[in-house]
Amino acid sequence: MHLLRNASLAALAVVFVSASASAGPDPKKAPAKGDMEFEPESAASTPPSKTLERAIKLYDKKDFFSASIELKKVLDGESGDDAKNKQRAEFFMGKTLYQMGFYAGSMAYFDKIVQAGDNHTYHGAALKWLAALSRVLPETSGILEKIGTYDPSALNDPSLASVKDELLFLLGRHFYKHGDFDKATALFQQVDRASGFFIKAKFFEGVTYVRKYEGKPAIDAFKDILIIGEERPAVYTADDIDNYRELAQLQMARVFYSTQQFDTSIKYFEKLPQDSADWAESLFEASWAYFMKTLNSKALGNIHTLNAPYFENQYYPEAVLLRAVIYYKYCLYDQAEEAIQDFNDKYAPLTKNLKDIVAKYDDNAEFYEYVKKVKASKAGLDEKTQRLVMSVLNDKTLLKTFAWVDELNHELDMLQKSDKAWQTTQVAAEVLQELTVQQSVASGDAGKVARDRVDRLARELGALSRDGTKIKYELLEAKGNTSSADAVGSRIQADHKEEPIIIDDEHFQWKFDGEYWKDELGYYRFKIRSRCPKQ
């Protein structure tokens, strides 16, 4: 039976990225003043105007509202400053808006500097502020693309020493995102081991090698993370260490599975603790490794665990069909048919519901507004459809897309609540226009990504439904003794001995009585015996 899972390094890489990405921007941190407030030696060729001097003094006094007004005068040509001083004003406007919390507006000004390239006196100096913006904005803001315009050699500038490792990581992420894996790995490998960005860089190095179909260096990179997990350097938080260690273990398990080293794969799947966010995923994927090893007592036990109410917001429809395949191979045809019927009863109506949701709105921005209602449980969906849709709306990549819209909405709201006099200024009007345009675009993008996720889930369920039909067809052939020689040869023979269920001194054996207990999850075993005839 040729069905369902054909694991490969390339297929796994898609999972890796979404599993590793954070749900939104890091907590907002203003850069250290002494480290950030420097200017290039060639900053100006002529003395600044009184207006520009006043703007910079106001900035230094942290009167950012007043500073922004004076800087706008310089940029509009009202002060008589030359081109280099206007570049200085542009740089200070980016910094000022950052300090005011208008990060999207700040990024728009720094983007002007980025686009000007080396012709702009502050092109190199802007890199530090782009790094600072990357800490407060999600990747979906486009911040990586702006950092990605810089040549890696620019990072050797001594003035960037304090953020060099961070920029190496970010630049590596940019090249990874755009498929230039050789450049990405080269940048990740340059991050200093003593840096707080080393563990992140090492993780993405491993992921990048997976995308390059190079399993050994991928494993080596992930093992480095396990070493950090043992050493627990003070440069990392405990949560970061635990999170990346668990992610590394999961990725190692997947790599070993894809290279058919199933015993090693199982070892790493089982390392994930029950409180890990990826534990349910590890149970499901480990069930495939057990199946490939013909350790189906444990495979069925894991599938049984995933039916527990603790996982009601997570969906593993493929697990239901895997259960059918296992029973089929043991010639337990009634149980196999029951599993297929379970799949059809549960997922056929849900597939139709998903298709209806995708078709509900043609406009992506309108679909985003609908998704907001779904997330607030106010879209009128039935309970099962609601949970299924939420299972994809909680995708980490999608959450980052939503986070960008949320940030823009937050800044728009902040502008409306800002100083009334400042709201009437040209700079405030400019910021409002920038935020409004970006929010409109971001909402449409978020709606498109959300629609694509729901549509993909509907198509995946449709494909699994067709797999279920194939299994049902082979069941009918088996019952009628018309199976092909290959199908007969793949069955578990009656004399097959299952791995014994051994109970050690620290465990007890209980018969499942229909009620799930949390401390039993992951420990279920099925006694299964083949009814296939001996060959």
Solvent accessible surface area in square Angstrom, and as a share of the most:
residue,aa,sasa,rsa
1,M,40,0.18
2,H,179,0.80
3,L,32,0.16
4,L,41,0.20
5,R,67,0.25
6,N,141,0.72
7,A,27,0.21
8,S,45,0.29
9,L,20,0.10
10,A,36,0.28
11,A,58,0.45
12,L,13,0.07
13,A,0,0.00
14,V,97,0.56
15,V,55,0.32
16,F,0,0.00
17,V,37,0.21
18,S,32,0.21
19,A,14,0.11
20,S,12,0.08
21,A,8,0.07
22,S,66,0.43
23,A,55,0.43
24,G,21,0.20
25,P,45,0.28
26,D,63,0.33
27,P,108,0.68
28,K,94,0.40
29,K,114,0.48
30,A,75,0.58
31,P,14,0.09
32,A,69,0.53
33,K,104,0.44
34,G,75,0.72
35,D,53,0.27
36,M,3,0.01
37,E,50,0.23
38,F,54,0.23
39,E,59,0.26
40,P,34,0.21
41,E,186,0.83
42,S,65,0.42
43,A,12,0.10
44,A,44,0.34
45,S,84,0.54
46,T,62,0.36
47,P,116,0.73
48,P,35,0.22
49,S,23,0.15
50,K,156,0.66
51,T,20,0.12
52,L,0,0.00
53,E,67,0.30
54,R,109,0.40
55,A,0,0.00
56,I,24,0.12
57,K,128,0.54
58,L,35,0.18
59,Y,7,0.03
60,D,78,0.41
61,K,152,0.65
62,K,136,0.58
63,D,56,0.29
64,F,32,0.13
65,F,76,0.32
66,S,38,0.24
67,A,0,0.00
68,S,0,0.00
69,I,55,0.28
70,E,19,0.08
71,L,0,0.00
72,K,28,0.12
73,K,73,0.31
74,V,0,0.00
75,L,41,0.21
76,D,65,0.34
77,G,37,0.35
78,E,114,0.51
79,S,26,0.17
80,G,71,0.68
81,D,14,0.07
82,D,48,0.25
83,A,73,0.57
84,K,73,0.31
85,N,1,0.00
86,K,70,0.30
87,Q,38,0.17
88,R,39,0.14
89,A,0,0.00
90,E,30,0.13
91,F,0,0.00
92,F,8,0.03
93,M,0,0.00
94,G,0,0.00
95,K,2,0.01
96,T,0,0.00
97,L,0,0.00
98,Y,6,0.02
99,Q,55,0.24
100,M,26,0.12
101,G,13,0.12
102,F,3,0.01
103,Y,22,0.08
104,A,0,0.00
105,G,2,0.02
106,S,0,0.00
107,M,5,0.02
108,A,22,0.17
109,Y,10,0.04
110,F,0,0.00
111,D,29,0.15
112,K,92,0.39
113,I,0,0.00
114,V,10,0.06
115,Q,139,0.62
116,A,39,0.31
117,G,18,0.17
118,D,132,0.68
119,N,132,0.68
120,H,7,0.03
121,T,25,0.15
122,Y,0,0.00
123,H,26,0.12
124,G,35,0.34
125,A,5,0.04
126,A,0,0.00
127,L,1,0.00
128,K,6,0.02
129,W,1,0.00
130,L,0,0.00
131,A,0,0.00
132,A,0,0.00
133,L,0,0.00
134,S,20,0.13
135,R,43,0.16
136,V,0,0.00
137,L,3,0.02
138,P,4,0.03
139,E,41,0.18
140,T,51,0.30
141,S,12,0.08
142,G,18,0.17
143,I,2,0.01
144,L,2,0.01
145,E,57,0.26
146,K,36,0.15
147,I,1,0.01
148,G,12,0.11
149,T,86,0.50
150,Y,7,0.03
151,D,90,0.47
152,P,46,0.29
153,S,70,0.45
154,A,37,0.28
155,L,3,0.01
156,N,99,0.51
157,D,65,0.34
158,P,118,0.74
159,S,42,0.27
160,L,3,0.02
161,A,73,0.56
162,S,75,0.48
163,V,9,0.05
164,K,65,0.28
165,D,34,0.18
166,E,10,0.04
167,L,0,0.00
168,L,5,0.02
169,F,13,0.06
170,L,18,0.09
171,L,1,0.00
172,G,0,0.00
173,R,23,0.08
174,H,24,0.11
175,F,25,0.10
176,Y,12,0.04
177,K,107,0.45
178,H,110,0.49
179,G,41,0.39
180,D,53,0.28
181,F,35,0.15
182,D,93,0.48
183,K,101,0.43
184,A,0,0.00
185,T,8,0.05
186,A,48,0.37
187,L,5,0.02
188,F,2,0.01
189,Q,95,0.42
190,Q,100,0.45
191,V,5,0.03
192,D,77,0.40
193,R,115,0.42
194,A,80,0.62
195,S,16,0.10
196,G,27,0.26
197,F,53,0.22
198,F,15,0.06
199,I,1,0.01
200,K,46,0.19
201,A,1,0.00
202,K,22,0.09
203,F,0,0.00
204,F,4,0.02
205,E,11,0.05
206,G,0,0.00
207,V,0,0.00
208,T,0,0.00
209,Y,27,0.10
210,V,0,0.00
211,R,82,0.30
212,K,51,0.22
213,Y,139,0.53
214,E,66,0.30
215,G,17,0.16
216,K,150,0.64
217,P,40,0.25
218,A,0,0.00
219,I,15,0.08
220,D,67,0.35
221,A,3,0.02
222,F,0,0.00
223,K,90,0.38
224,D,30,0.16
225,I,0,0.00
226,L,32,0.16
227,I,79,0.40
228,I,4,0.02
229,G,4,0.03
230,E,145,0.65
231,E,110,0.49
232,R,99,0.36
233,P,44,0.27
234,A,108,0.84
235,V,74,0.43
236,Y,20,0.08
237,T,85,0.49
238,A,61,0.47
239,D,114,0.59
240,D,47,0.25
241,I,4,0.02
242,D,45,0.23
243,N,71,0.36
244,Y,19,0.07
245,R,65,0.24
246,E,26,0.11
247,L,4,0.02
248,A,0,0.00
249,Q,18,0.08
250,L,1,0.00
251,Q,0,0.00
252,M,0,0.00
253,A,0,0.00
254,R,5,0.02
255,V,3,0.02
256,F,24,0.10
257,Y,17,0.07
258,S,22,0.14
259,T,61,0.35
260,Q,136,0.61
261,Q,89,0.39
262,F,26,0.11
263,D,88,0.46
264,T,41,0.24
265,S,0,0.00
266,I,16,0.08
267,K,105,0.44
268,Y,18,0.07
269,F,5,0.02
270,E,101,0.45
271,K,93,0.39
272,L,6,0.03
273,P,50,0.32
274,Q,69,0.31
275,D,129,0.67
276,S,12,0.07
277,A,93,0.72
278,D,26,0.13
279,W,28,0.10
280,A,3,0.02
281,E,48,0.22
282,S,2,0.02
283,L,14,0.07
284,F,10,0.04
285,E,9,0.04
286,A,4,0.03
287,S,0,0.00
288,W,10,0.03
289,A,0,0.00
290,Y,12,0.05
291,F,26,0.11
292,M,91,0.41
293,K,77,0.32
294,T,41,0.24
295,L,36,0.18
296,N,2,0.01
297,S,9,0.06
298,K,22,0.09
299,A,0,0.00
300,L,2,0.01
301,G,0,0.00
302,N,1,0.01
303,I,5,0.02
304,H,29,0.13
305,T,0,0.00
306,L,16,0.08
307,N,91,0.47
308,A,2,0.02
309,P,80,0.51
310,Y,103,0.39
311,F,19,0.08
312,E,88,0.40
313,N,92,0.47
314,Q,76,0.34
315,Y,31,0.12
316,Y,31,0.12
317,P,16,0.10
318,E,29,0.13
319,A,3,0.02
320,V,20,0.12
321,L,0,0.00
322,L,0,0.00
323,R,43,0.16
324,A,0,0.00
325,V,5,0.03
326,I,0,0.00
327,Y,23,0.09
328,Y,0,0.00
329,K,27,0.11
330,Y,1,0.00
331,C,12,0.07
332,L,13,0.06
333,Y,37,0.14
334,D,100,0.52
335,Q,61,0.27
336,A,0,0.00
337,E,41,0.18
338,E,104,0.47
339,A,0,0.00
340,I,4,0.02
341,Q,93,0.41
342,D,59,0.30
343,F,2,0.01
344,N,56,0.29
345,D,88,0.46
346,K,87,0.37
347,Y,5,0.02
348,A,59,0.46
349,P,71,0.44
350,L,6,0.03
351,T,17,0.10
352,K,126,0.53
353,N,44,0.23
354,L,0,0.00
355,K,117,0.49
356,D,74,0.38
357,I,10,0.05
358,V,25,0.14
359,A,77,0.60
360,K,107,0.45
361,Y,70,0.27
362,D,142,0.74
363,D,71,0.37
364,N,48,0.25
365,A,40,0.31
366,E,91,0.41
367,F,1,0.00
368,Y,6,0.02
369,E,83,0.37
370,Y,11,0.04
371,V,3,0.02
372,K,84,0.36
373,K,107,0.45
374,V,1,0.01
375,K,74,0.31
376,A,54,0.42
377,S,80,0.52
378,K,156,0.66
379,A,24,0.19
380,G,78,0.75
381,L,44,0.22
382,D,78,0.40
383,E,122,0.55
384,K,108,0.46
385,T,1,0.00
386,Q,25,0.11
387,R,50,0.18
388,L,1,0.00
389,V,3,0.01
390,M,39,0.18
391,S,39,0.25
392,V,25,0.15
393,L,0,0.00
394,N,76,0.39
395,D,29,0.15
396,K,70,0.30
397,T,43,0.25
398,L,0,0.00
399,L,43,0.21
400,K,16,0.07
401,T,10,0.06
402,F,10,0.04
403,A,14,0.11
404,W,17,0.06
405,V,0,0.00
406,D,80,0.41
407,E,9,0.04
408,L,0,0.00
409,N,52,0.27
410,H,92,0.41
411,E,0,0.00
412,L,35,0.17
413,D,67,0.35
414,M,53,0.24
415,L,6,0.03
416,Q,94,0.42
417,K,154,0.65
418,S,15,0.10
419,D,74,0.38
420,K,149,0.63
421,A,72,0.56
422,W,3,0.01
423,Q,47,0.21
424,T,119,0.69
425,T,26,0.15
426,Q,117,0.52
427,V,1,0.00
428,A,2,0.01
429,A,57,0.44
430,E,49,0.22
431,V,3,0.02
432,L,67,0.33
433,Q,123,0.55
434,E,55,0.25
435,L,0,0.00
436,T,71,0.41
437,V,84,0.48
438,Q,33,0.14
439,Q,39,0.17
440,S,68,0.44
441,V,89,0.51
442,A,4,0.03
443,S,8,0.05
444,G,17,0.17
445,D,73,0.38
446,A,0,0.00
447,G,0,0.00
448,K,104,0.44
449,V,39,0.23
450,A,0,0.00
451,R,37,0.13
452,D,58,0.30
453,R,39,0.14
454,V,1,0.01
455,D,46,0.24
456,R,96,0.35
457,L,18,0.09
458,A,2,0.01
459,R,140,0.51
460,E,83,0.37
461,L,1,0.00
462,G,15,0.14
463,A,42,0.32
464,L,22,0.11
465,S,43,0.28
466,R,150,0.55
467,D,24,0.13
468,G,2,0.02
469,T,90,0.52
470,K,118,0.50
471,I,0,0.00
472,K,75,0.32
473,Y,135,0.51
474,E,39,0.18
475,L,0,0.00
476,L,100,0.50
477,E,47,0.21
478,A,5,0.04
479,K,94,0.40
480,G,45,0.43
481,N,138,0.71
482,T,93,0.54
483,S,22,0.14
484,S,66,0.43
485,A,89,0.69
486,D,119,0.62
487,A,11,0.08
488,V,45,0.26
489,G,59,0.57
490,S,38,0.25
491,R,30,0.11
492,I,23,0.12
493,Q,41,0.18
494,A,39,0.30
495,D,93,0.48
496,H,70,0.31
497,K,182,0.77
498,E,43,0.19
499,E,101,0.45
500,P,95,0.60
501,I,60,0.30
502,I,144,0.73
503,I,73,0.37
504,D,76,0.40
505,D,150,0.78
506,E,150,0.67
507,H,77,0.34
508,F,163,0.68
509,Q,115,0.51
510,W,195,0.68
511,K,191,0.81
512,F,75,0.31
513,D,113,0.59
514,G,56,0.54
515,E,96,0.43
516,Y,38,0.14
517,W,139,0.49
518,K,118,0.50
519,D,111,0.57
520,E,50,0.22
521,L,3,0.02
522,G,12,0.12
523,Y,126,0.48
524,Y,23,0.09
525,R,96,0.35
526,F,65,0.27
527,K,169,0.72
528,I,19,0.10
529,R,201,0.73
530,S,12,0.08
531,R,175,0.64
532,C,3,0.02
533,P,92,0.58
534,K,145,0.62
535,Q,157,0.70
